[in-house]
Amino acid sequence: MAASAGNAASVTKQLEDCLSKLGFEVYPLKVGWYNHVLPPSLHLSYPEDTLAVVVLSTPSMFEQAFLPFMKERGCQRLSDPIDQCVKHCVSSAVSQVDVKYDYELLPNRKPKFLAQTAAHVSGAAFYYQQSDVTDQPWAEKKMFGVCVHPRFGGWFAIRALLVFEGVTVGSELEQPDPPDCVPSREARIRLLEAFNFHWQNWAYRDIVNPVQIYSQKQKDYFSTPPAQRFDLLNTWDQPPRSPPKFYHLFLVPVSTFPENFMKIRP
């Protein structure tokens, strides 16, 4: 799908039709919404009414997109296979669009876009930060923020920002408020502490009751050190072993067998 000056809703709908069946969600926004909450040094260099779209991966992306992607490639060793899969899916859906992936950095080592900010201003997920907690209990300690999806909690990822240069958005696209699904001070403290201090145990992802979480295979994959993940994928790709076959034994004189029968075959 190539970007063209036209109806922004139509562009977004086509993109959603391509990616939703692969386990992704898309959320439109104006570049101006993003730029207004950030300092000039982090702005996107496009007119404020330019259409952009945030792409999220849901828990089902692993089975619907990633495992088929790896199987088609014979589980060959790729650098950052999840990132390669996302790039393949997005590039198959769009062309002539400025795509910024969550893992890409500028020459100054800053990210090409702030993923959690983009998700927040698009209404996709609420970005809970230290400033969202009153009477903070952490003194001068820096606490990193985290996005929470209203349906998936923390069981999702922000993968890309697509900027459709030349596609402008008017008043028909109103900025939505992200759902505040962790409204209390106590719950926000639990969320930020779980994310900052115990992120490895997945607990922060369950701050809300999610409609779907990562499958056990997906948990196993992300819990495995990167250097060992291809071995894990290969074990999943092996066909199931056939049950042993049992034969009746017939006792007959050896002399009745053909001469070559007892030789070991190559």
C-alpha positions as CSV (number, residue, x, y, z in Angstrom):
1,M,0.0,0.0,0.0
2,A,1.6,3.3,-1.1
3,A,0.8,6.5,0.7
4,S,-1.1,9.1,-1.3
5,A,-2.9,12.3,-0.6
6,G,-6.4,11.1,0.3
7,N,-8.7,10.0,3.0
8,A,-6.6,9.2,6.1
9,A,-9.3,6.8,7.5
10,S,-9.0,4.8,4.3
11,V,-5.3,4.6,4.6
12,T,-5.5,3.4,8.2
13,K,-8.2,0.9,7.4
14,Q,-6.1,-0.7,4.6
15,L,-3.2,-0.9,6.9
16,E,-5.3,-2.5,9.7
17,D,-6.7,-5.0,7.2
18,C,-3.2,-6.1,6.3
19,L,-1.7,-6.3,9.8
20,S,-4.5,-7.3,12.1
21,K,-4.6,-10.9,10.8
22,L,-0.9,-11.1,11.8
23,G,-1.5,-10.1,15.4
24,F,-0.8,-6.4,15.1
25,E,-2.9,-3.3,16.1
26,V,-2.7,0.1,14.4
27,Y,-3.5,3.5,15.9
28,P,-3.5,6.8,13.9
29,L,-2.3,10.1,15.2
30,K,-1.2,13.5,14.0
31,V,2.5,14.3,14.1
32,G,1.6,17.5,15.9
33,W,0.1,15.5,18.9
34,Y,3.5,13.8,19.3
35,N,5.6,16.9,18.9
36,H,3.5,19.0,21.3
37,V,4.5,16.9,24.3
38,L,8.2,16.7,23.5
39,P,11.1,19.2,23.3
40,P,12.1,20.5,19.9
41,S,15.2,18.3,19.8
42,L,12.9,15.2,19.7
43,H,10.3,16.5,17.2
44,L,9.5,14.7,14.0
45,S,10.3,16.9,11.0
46,Y,6.9,16.9,9.3
47,P,4.0,19.3,9.2
48,E,1.7,18.9,12.3
49,D,-1.3,17.6,10.3
50,T,0.7,14.7,8.8
51,L,-0.8,11.3,9.4
52,A,1.2,8.8,11.4
53,V,0.3,5.3,12.7
54,V,1.6,3.5,15.7
55,V,1.9,-0.3,15.2
56,L,1.6,-2.6,18.2
57,S,2.2,-6.3,18.5
58,T,-0.4,-8.3,20.5
59,P,0.2,-11.7,22.2
60,S,-1.1,-13.5,19.1
61,M,1.7,-12.1,16.9
62,F,4.1,-14.8,18.0
63,E,2.0,-17.6,16.6
64,Q,0.3,-15.8,13.7
65,A,3.4,-14.0,12.3
66,F,6.7,-14.9,14.0
67,L,6.6,-18.7,14.0
68,P,5.4,-18.9,10.3
69,F,8.0,-16.4,9.4
70,M,10.8,-18.5,10.9
71,K,9.4,-21.7,9.5
72,E,9.5,-20.3,6.0
73,R,13.1,-19.6,6.5
74,G,13.9,-23.0,7.9
75,C,14.7,-21.4,11.3
76,Q,17.9,-20.0,9.8
77,R,19.9,-17.8,12.1
78,L,18.9,-14.2,11.7
79,S,20.1,-11.2,13.6
80,D,17.2,-10.1,15.9
81,P,14.6,-12.4,14.4
82,I,11.6,-10.8,16.0
83,D,12.7,-7.4,14.6
84,Q,13.2,-9.0,11.2
85,C,9.7,-10.5,11.3
86,V,8.1,-7.2,12.2
87,K,10.0,-5.4,9.5
88,H,8.9,-8.1,7.0
89,C,5.3,-7.8,8.0
90,V,5.2,-4.0,7.9
91,S,7.2,-3.7,4.6
92,S,4.8,-6.2,3.0
93,A,1.9,-3.9,4.0
94,V,3.2,-0.5,3.0
95,S,5.6,1.2,0.6
96,Q,6.8,4.8,0.1
97,V,6.3,5.4,3.8
98,D,8.8,6.6,6.4
99,V,8.9,3.7,8.8
100,K,10.7,4.1,12.2
101,Y,11.2,0.9,14.2
102,D,11.4,0.8,17.9
103,Y,15.0,-0.6,17.8
104,E,16.4,2.0,15.4
105,L,18.8,4.7,16.6
106,L,19.9,8.0,15.1
107,P,23.6,8.7,14.7
108,N,23.6,10.5,18.1
109,R,22.3,7.2,19.6
110,K,18.9,8.6,20.4
111,P,15.9,6.5,19.3
112,K,14.3,7.5,16.0
113,F,11.0,7.9,17.9
114,L,9.8,7.6,21.5
115,A,7.6,4.5,21.3
116,Q,5.7,4.9,24.6
117,T,5.0,8.6,23.9
118,A,3.6,7.8,20.5
119,A,1.4,5.0,21.9
120,H,0.1,7.4,24.6
121,V,-0.8,10.3,22.3
122,S,-2.5,8.0,19.9
123,G,-4.7,6.6,22.6
124,A,-3.3,3.1,22.2
125,A,-1.9,2.7,25.7
126,F,-1.5,4.9,28.8
127,Y,2.2,5.8,29.5
128,Y,2.5,5.8,33.3
129,Q,5.5,7.8,34.4
130,Q,7.0,8.9,37.7
131,S,5.2,12.2,37.4
132,D,1.9,10.4,37.5
133,V,2.4,9.4,41.1
134,T,1.6,12.0,43.8
135,D,3.7,12.1,47.0
136,Q,6.3,9.8,45.4
137,P,8.0,7.3,47.8
138,W,11.2,7.1,45.8
139,A,12.9,10.3,46.9
140,E,15.4,11.2,44.3
141,K,15.5,7.8,42.6
142,K,14.8,7.7,38.9
143,M,11.9,5.5,38.0
144,F,11.3,4.5,34.3
145,G,7.8,4.7,33.0
146,V,5.8,2.0,31.2
147,C,2.8,1.7,28.9
148,V,-0.3,-0.3,29.9
149,H,-2.7,-1.5,27.3
150,P,-6.4,-1.5,28.3
151,R,-7.0,-5.0,27.1
152,F,-3.5,-6.6,27.2
153,G,-2.0,-4.9,30.2
154,G,1.7,-5.3,29.7
155,W,1.5,-8.2,27.3
156,F,2.2,-6.3,24.1
157,A,5.0,-4.3,22.4
158,I,5.2,-1.0,20.5
159,R,6.9,-2.0,17.3
160,A,6.9,0.9,14.8
161,L,5.8,4.4,13.8
162,L,4.7,4.9,10.2
163,V,4.7,8.5,8.9
164,F,2.6,9.0,5.7
165,E,4.3,12.0,4.2
166,G,1.8,13.9,2.0
167,V,-1.3,12.5,3.8
168,T,-2.7,15.2,6.0
169,V,-5.4,14.9,8.6
170,G,-8.0,17.5,9.4
171,S,-10.5,17.9,12.2
172,E,-12.1,14.6,11.4
173,L,-9.4,12.9,13.5
174,E,-9.8,13.9,17.1
175,Q,-7.1,13.0,19.7
176,P,-8.4,10.3,22.0
177,D,-7.4,10.0,25.7
178,P,-5.6,6.8,26.4
179,P,-7.6,4.6,28.8
180,D,-6.4,5.2,32.4
181,C,-6.6,1.6,33.5
182,V,-4.3,2.1,36.6
183,P,-6.0,5.1,38.2
184,S,-5.1,4.8,41.9
185,R,-1.8,6.0,43.4
186,E,-1.2,2.7,45.1
187,A,-1.6,0.7,41.9
188,R,0.7,3.1,40.0
189,I,3.4,2.6,42.6
190,R,3.0,-1.2,42.4
191,L,3.3,-0.9,38.6
192,L,6.4,1.2,38.5
193,E,8.1,-0.7,41.2
194,A,7.3,-4.1,39.5
195,F,8.6,-2.7,36.2
196,N,11.7,-1.1,37.5
197,F,12.7,-3.7,40.1
198,H,11.2,-7.0,39.0
199,W,10.5,-6.8,35.3
200,Q,12.0,-10.3,34.7
201,N,9.1,-12.1,36.5
202,W,6.4,-10.7,34.2
203,A,4.3,-9.5,37.1
204,Y,4.0,-5.8,36.0
205,R,2.2,-7.1,32.8
206,D,-0.7,-8.3,34.9
207,I,-1.4,-4.9,36.6
208,V,-4.8,-5.1,34.8
209,N,-6.7,-8.3,34.0
210,P,-5.6,-9.0,30.4
211,V,-7.9,-10.6,27.8
212,Q,-4.8,-12.5,26.4
213,I,-1.3,-13.0,27.5
214,Y,1.8,-14.5,25.9
215,S,1.6,-18.2,25.2
216,Q,3.9,-20.6,27.1
217,K,6.0,-21.0,23.9
218,Q,6.4,-17.2,23.7
219,K,7.3,-16.9,27.3
220,D,9.9,-19.7,26.9
221,Y,11.3,-18.0,23.8
222,F,11.8,-14.6,25.5
223,S,13.1,-16.2,28.7
224,T,15.8,-18.0,26.7
225,P,19.1,-16.3,26.2
226,P,19.3,-14.9,22.6
227,A,22.2,-17.2,21.6
228,Q,20.1,-20.3,22.5
229,R,16.8,-19.3,20.9
230,F,17.5,-20.9,17.5
231,D,18.1,-24.2,19.2
232,L,14.7,-23.8,21.0
233,L,13.0,-23.0,17.7
234,N,14.5,-26.0,16.1
235,T,13.2,-28.3,18.8
236,W,9.7,-26.9,18.1
237,D,10.1,-27.5,14.4
238,Q,10.9,-31.2,14.7
239,P,8.2,-33.5,13.6
240,P,6.7,-35.6,16.4
241,R,8.4,-38.9,16.9
242,S,6.4,-41.9,15.7
243,P,5.4,-44.4,18.3
244,P,7.6,-47.5,18.3
245,K,6.4,-50.4,16.1
246,F,6.0,-53.8,17.6
247,Y,6.5,-56.9,15.4
248,H,5.6,-60.5,16.0
249,L,8.7,-62.7,16.0
250,F,8.7,-65.9,14.1
251,L,11.3,-68.5,14.9
252,V,12.6,-70.1,11.8
253,P,15.9,-71.8,11.0
254,V,18.6,-69.4,9.9
255,S,19.4,-71.6,7.0
256,T,16.0,-70.7,5.5
257,F,16.9,-67.0,5.0
258,P,18.5,-65.8,1.8
259,E,22.3,-65.5,2.1
260,N,22.4,-61.6,2.1
261,F,19.6,-61.2,4.6
262,M,21.8,-61.2,7.7
263,K,24.3,-58.6,6.3
264,I,24.2,-55.1,7.8
265,R,22.7,-52.7,5.3
266,P,24.3,-49.3,4.8
